[in-house]
Amino acid sequence: MMTKTKKVKPTKAQLARKVLELEAQLIHQYHFADAYLAAIKPGSYMASGVILQLSALGGREIIAPVMIKDGLSPETIAAIRADLRRSYELMVEFKPKGVA
C-alpha cells in the first residue's frame, strides 16, 4: 500500500516573502535603488534618521531594524552603490548570443 504525502500549502507570509525576494532580483531594481541613493544629499536626514534592516534570502535576519541618526554617511552610500553595481554586473554577466 502506497501512502500519499500531503502537500503543505505555503502560508500568506511565506508567499509574500517569496514575492519580495523575486521582485528584489529584477534587473531594474538596481537602477532605481542606485538612483534613490544618488538623490540623497548630505544633511537630508539631519535631526532625523533612516531605518536599516538586512535579511538574507529565505528571511533570516542579519541586522534587526536599527535607526541610524542623521542618515547614511557619504561613505556608506558610496559602498552600497558599489555593491549595487557589482550585483548588476553579476546579473548581466551571462548574455544570450548576439547581445553586446
C-alpha positions in Angstrom: 0.0 0.0 0.0 1.4 3.4 -1.0 1.0 6.3 1.3 0.2 9.7 -0.1 2.2 12.6 1.1 0.1 15.6 1.9 1.0 18.8 0.1 1.7 21.6 2.6 0.3 24.8 1.3 2.6 27.8 1.9 1.3 30.5 4.3 0.5 34.0 3.1 3.6 35.2 4.9 5.8 32.6 3.0 4.2 33.6 -0.3 4.7 37.3 0.4 8.4 36.7 1.3 8.8 34.8 -1.9 7.3 37.6 -4.0 9.5 40.1 -2.1 12.7 38.1 -2.9 11.7 37.5 -6.5 10.9 41.2 -7.1 14.2 42.3 -5.4 16.1 40.3 -8.1 14.5 42.0 -11.0 17.2 43.8 -13.0 15.6 47.2 -13.0 15.6 47.3 -9.2 19.4 48.0 -9.3 18.7 51.1 -11.4 16.1 52.5 -9.1 18.0 51.7 -5.9 21.0 53.5 -7.3 19.0 56.5 -8.4 17.4 56.9 -5.0 20.8 56.7 -3.3 22.3 59.2 -5.7 19.5 61.6 -4.8 20.3 61.6 -1.1 22.1 64.8 -0.3 24.3 65.4 2.8 22.1 66.5 5.6 18.9 65.1 4.0 18.1 63.3 7.3 19.7 65.7 9.8 17.8 65.6 13.1 16.1 62.5 11.8 17.3 59.1 10.7 17.0 56.1 8.5 16.0 52.6 9.5 18.4 49.9 8.5 17.3 46.3 8.3 19.1 43.5 6.5 17.9 40.0 5.8 19.2 37.1 3.7 17.3 35.2 1.1 14.9 33.0 2.9 14.2 35.7 5.5 16.9 35.0 8.0 17.5 38.3 9.8 21.1 39.6 9.5 20.5 43.0 11.2 17.4 43.8 13.2 15.8 47.2 12.4 18.0 49.9 13.8 17.9 53.7 13.3 21.0 55.5 12.0 20.7 59.1 13.3 21.2 61.9 10.8 21.0 59.4 7.9 23.7 57.5 5.9 27.2 58.8 5.5 28.6 59.6 2.0 30.9 56.6 2.5 28.0 54.2 3.3 26.1 55.5 0.3 29.1 55.0 -2.0 29.7 51.5 -0.6 26.1 50.5 -1.2 26.2 51.9 -4.7 29.4 49.9 -5.4 27.6 46.7 -4.2 24.6 47.5 -6.4 26.9 47.9 -9.4 28.7 44.7 -8.6 25.4 42.8 -8.2 24.1 44.3 -11.5 27.3 43.1 -13.3 26.8 39.6 -11.9 23.2 39.6 -13.1 24.1 40.5 -16.7 27.4 38.5 -16.9 25.9 35.7 -19.0 24.0 37.0 -22.1 22.4 35.3 -25.0 24.3 35.1 -28.2 24.1 38.3 -30.3 23.8 40.6 -27.3 26.6 43.1 -27.0 
